[in-house]
Amino acid sequence: MYDLTVELRPGREKCLYEQIYEYIRQEIREGKLRPGERLPSTRSLAEYLQISRSTASLAYDQLLAEGYIASQPYRGYYVCRMEELYRLDTGEESVAGEVEPGGARVPCVVDFSPTATDMSRFPFSVWRKINKNILSQGGGSLFVQGDAQGEYSLRETISRYLHSSRGVNCTPQQIIVGAGNDYLLLLLEKILGRHVRIAMENPTYKRAYQIFGSFAYEITTVDMDESGMTVSGLRQSDATAAYVMPSHQYPTGVLMPIGRRLELLKWANEAPGRYLIEDDYDSEFRYKGKPIPSLQASDTQGRVIYIGTFSKSIAPAIRVSYMVLPQDLLERYRQQCYFYSATVSRIDQKVLEEFIGEGYFERYLNKMRKCYKEKHDLLLEGLADFEADFRVTGENAGLHLLLTGRRGQTEDELIATALAQGVRVYGLSDSLVGKAEEQPGRTVLLGYGGLGLEDIKNGLALLRQAWL
Amino acid sequence: MYDLTVELRPGREKCLYEQIYEYIRQEIREGKLRPGERLPSTRSLAEYLQISRSTASLAYDQLLAEGYIASQPYRGYYVCRMEELYRLDTGEESVAGEVEPGGARVPCVVDFSPTATDMSRFPFSVWRKINKNILSQGGGSLFVQGDAQGEYSLRETISRYLHSSRGVNCTPQQIIVGAGNDYLLLLLEKILGRHVRIAMENPTYKRAYQIFGSFAYEITTVDMDESGMTVSGLRQSDATAAYVMPSHQYPTGVLMPIGRRLELLKWANEAPGRYLIEDDYDSEFRYKGKPIPSLQASDTQGRVIYIGTFSKSIAPAIRVSYMVLPQDLLERYRQQCYFYSATVSRIDQKVLEEFIGEGYFERYLNKMRKCYKEKHDLLLEGLADFEADFRVTGENAGLHLLLTGRRGQTEDELIATALAQGVRVYGLSDSLVGKAEEQPGRTVLLGYGGLGLEDIKNGLALLRQAWL
């Protein structure tokens, strides 16, 4: 095993874990640590360098996240092979091979990931300060078991936030706080029961599709038009519930107009036991026009189950989502699910409550809206050159745009030619959940949330070389 | 609405929320705040007193937890009626009535709750310090989405802890970290599939029974003897899985001997697809003899699903549990459930990792084992006087004892006569999940985890008056 003799300089401008991370990264880049080579365990590294294990872990985590190292079952941490670092992740090796037969692969320089977010402006010091205050103020009472639905005061805060920003009409009693959307959907399964036939758009948010698939739900895909899920398709589907993202459909970016929303609500009101599941996952980020109220805001009959998350608007690691239940489902939850205990610690809930309640969340959202708008505008401007060859859609909201080739290039070709220039773009067909209308796909997604302005300019220049 | 003019003295020995809590409690006790009276919302209280909303919430939470106030749907916080505060919670009003017909109810002075734990010795300052270090050291990398199974380094730490303290044989790869046992059971349902016939002891841990009931599982109860679940009963039940607590059955306290464990493992090995779910919920607290290894430790064929939690051993608000999957189920998890994202924030995982990794957890456990043993011994000694009239069982481990009357008193009578002296004890039949062998029940539970030594002495004296 390699001997990692990092010269640590405590008290320098960089913290210890960063020094270790940079040292190892440099060793890998320079080939001193070779592909396949095993790294010491975090424990032995910690002992060797006389640091805490969590410092060692943080350094490894960073390297893992960036793909320099990998962890292997039963064996520990290994240095990645360089091909693995820059591997094309479409599952179709041949595509990349066709473009550059036998040639050296180009490292990915700009990654237009549609799921990445920008954490660089997060008010870490505020978060730390609140954390510290809550912990020093709370004492023992914070460590006892809390309300199964989530702390009442946090639910009050969320209901006010949802009302003012999303037009959602609900009481704190209707809100269930849970550790992520996936958990809330698991709980919803127990509330709705097993005999659900659920309609989804196609393409749609793949994880929700996978989760419904792991339930005993029958899934039916319904055609979309430029207003979102078609109600004629929904009627034909015989579904009892529909999963929709009316404010910003993923991945197409379609905004459902009020007319279609009212048609959907009418459908839901026509038979007992019909529900609309509204996933309002990134409604905070809209750049043009007024904010669009939620579908729930138009619901007068209690047919909408509203789900939202702080993982997108605050940070992916904040595992806090919320679900707003209509009254009849709230009764069922109380009868059938009261014994499921809370999944978010009281401390985390209190920190979040204060972060929102004291106005930090609003300020952060405004800052991020501005930050993402700047990236969005830069990308959109730059794509003007592509106008002759590509159609751009999905603008005005969210963290990605869609490009559809006008010259018959397939999605796979677009991905491969971009990657040959060191740019990663993503295929729309990743989000397809049934048969596609058009095969092969011709649309790619360009996410900008996680990129800096320079990266975007750089990426655009490379894409020009690749595609124009 | 009442005007809560609390004279706050910042910087005094008591923190703000405690001052508010004590002020309101005093006002209620003195009748200045009357039953049914509405309290200001946390928001308006915060504005009025110029404090943060979380401080106001903490004060209300404490009052809620202690039963001075209640929150009502759509209306806010109210002062409880005194009868409500001290209400007999058996659902059979007549029992209490028979004992003291028309008489004034006696407040509950000592509550032998079997689920209460003692947080007074928790090293809050250490927890705060670790939290602070992690947050200041981690920066942005802590806020990105983590591994779905939980941070690898935390799983390493847990696997070492489980191996050394519980004899569990597993790799970090086999561990799934989740936000509480309930969530892990929801995930397990997706791994095991829906066609499970599960055997449970009777009485058993009620919440697990309720959760399995909310799945489509068929539940079958199997007879117990002094070694726990009988294997003849299990064979007759046609079950495909059995839920057991071999180290300390709840609520009976039975420790399953090695012979019975091997019989259970033999049963599991006799047909494919059979599993034993081992809930090792409070194995940390054993006062006599050597620590008992887990059932998983004896499993050579991968038939045991091991579940444990930090909610009992650290604090109820720490929503972190872990599940160890045998290899075949791990494969199924990876194929069928890989899309379920992590439910515990990375920050919380890192704090926990350091708390365990730096030895604080071990020290705390040792301290608590000593603390609980002292309470256990005091209660057991005091119960010597009851020997002629009661049989005491369930000693040597856990946080409660069982008393069975020898003179034919029913459980309901014991609860009511104790409450007439201001002592709350709990019926064994609360944990019955099918038909009881003996009706009516004659056994009560006395939990001591949450009581101080003086409370225990006081409670014993009152029980002597009630029962001897």
Interface residues (C-beta under 8 A of the other chain):
Chain A: C15 L16 Y17 S41 T42 R43 S52 R53 S54 T55 S57 L58 Y60 D61 Q62 L64 A65 S71 P73 Y74 M119 S120 F122 F124 W127 R128 N131 K132 N133 I134 L135 S136 Q137 G138 G139 G140 S141 L142 F143 V144 Q145 G146 E151 Y152 S153 E156 T157 T171 Q173 A179 G180 D182 Y183 L186 L187 K190 R194 K206 R207 Q210 I211 S214 A216 S311 A315 P316 A317 I318 R319 Q336 C337 F339 Y340 S341 A342 T343 V344 S345 R346 I347 D348 K350 E353 E354 G357 E358
Chain B: C15 L16 Y17 E18 S41 T42 R43 S52 R53 S54 T55 A56 S57 L58 Y60 D61 Q62 L64 A65 S71 P73 Y74 M119 S120 F122 F124 W127 R128 N131 K132 N133 I134 L135 S136 Q137 G138 G139 G140 S141 L142 F143 V144 Q145 G146 E151 Y152 S153 E156 T157 T171 Q173 A179 G180 D182 Y183 L186 L187 K190 R194 K206 R207 Q210 I211 S214 A216 S311 A315 P316 A317 I318 R319 Q336 C337 F339 Y340 S341 A342 T343 V344 S345 R346 I347 D348 K350 E353 E354 G357 E358
